[in-house]
Amino acid sequence: MASLQRALQKAGLDNVASIAGALVLVTIFHWNMANAHPLLHEVSQRLYYLPIVYAAYRYGLRGGLATAFASALLFIPHLYLHLNDAETFRNQVAELIMFTLVGAVTGSGH
């Protein structure tokens, strides 16, 4: 494991791997909270912003947007749960737009 970490650091991908791992963990947590705990489900949805903001600070606009788009791709399957509820579906689509805006605005400062 340490050799993999050293190889990632040498290639400059250690933070990219951390961001990807964070997105996967957030997605797993979000999906597991879907039916179990409504409040935790809502909170877990907002956790996507943490890797987006980190990537935007670390890698600028490109990093913020890339992470926002990756978050959206991981989030899109969740939209299918809300196809029959127009208001909730619109709110979920608005969340995807916010991912992009937060990534762009935060990343554009670098």
Backbone hydrogen bonds, N-H to C=O, Kabsch-Sander energy under -0.5 kcal/mol:
donor,donor_aa,acceptor,acceptor_aa,energy
5,Q,1,M,-2.2
6,R,2,A,-2.4
7,A,3,S,-2.3
8,L,4,L,-2.5
9,Q,5,Q,-2.5
10,K,6,R,-2.6
11,A,7,A,-1.9
12,G,8,L,-0.6
12,G,9,Q,-0.9
13,L,8,L,-2.9
14,D,8,L,-0.8
17,A,13,L,-2.8
18,S,14,D,-1.6
19,I,15,N,-2.5
20,A,16,V,-2.6
21,G,17,A,-2.6
22,A,18,S,-2.5
23,L,19,I,-2.3
24,V,20,A,-2.2
25,L,21,G,-2.5
26,V,22,A,-2.7
27,T,23,L,-2.4
28,I,24,V,-2.6
29,F,25,L,-2.6
30,H,26,V,-3.0
31,W,27,T,-2.6
32,N,28,I,-2.2
33,M,29,F,-1.3
34,A,31,W,-0.9
37,H,33,M,-1.0
41,H,37,H,-2.5
42,E,38,P,-2.0
43,V,39,L,-2.4
44,S,40,L,-2.9
45,Q,41,H,-1.6
46,R,42,E,-1.2
46,R,43,V,-0.6
47,L,43,V,-0.9
48,Y,45,Q,-1.0
49,Y,46,R,-1.6
50,L,47,L,-1.2
52,I,48,Y,-1.3
53,V,49,Y,-2.8
54,Y,50,L,-2.5
55,A,51,P,-2.6
56,A,52,I,-2.2
57,Y,53,V,-2.4
58,R,54,Y,-2.7
59,Y,55,A,-3.2
60,G,56,A,-1.5
61,L,107,G,-1.0
63,G,59,Y,-0.8
64,G,60,G,-2.6
65,L,61,L,-2.8
66,A,62,R,-2.5
67,T,63,G,-2.2
68,A,64,G,-2.1
69,F,65,L,-2.8
70,A,66,A,-2.2
71,S,67,T,-2.5
72,A,68,A,-2.4
73,L,69,F,-2.5
74,L,70,A,-2.1
75,F,71,S,-1.7
76,I,72,A,-2.3
78,H,75,F,-1.5
79,L,75,F,-0.7
79,L,76,I,-1.5
80,Y,76,I,-0.7
80,Y,77,P,-0.8
81,L,78,H,-1.3
82,H,79,L,-2.1
83,L,80,Y,-0.9
85,D,82,H,-1.2
86,A,84,N,-0.6
89,F,85,D,-2.7
90,R,86,A,-2.4
91,N,87,E,-2.1
92,Q,88,T,-2.3
93,V,89,F,-2.3
94,A,90,R,-2.4
95,E,91,N,-1.6
96,L,92,Q,-1.5
97,I,93,V,-1.8
98,M,94,A,-2.3
99,F,95,E,-2.1
100,T,96,L,-1.6
101,L,97,I,-2.5
102,V,98,M,-3.0
103,G,99,F,-2.3
104,A,100,T,-2.5
105,V,101,L,-3.0
106,T,102,V,-2.3
107,G,103,G,-1.8
108,S,104,A,-1.9
109,G,106,T,-0.8
110,H,107,G,-1.4
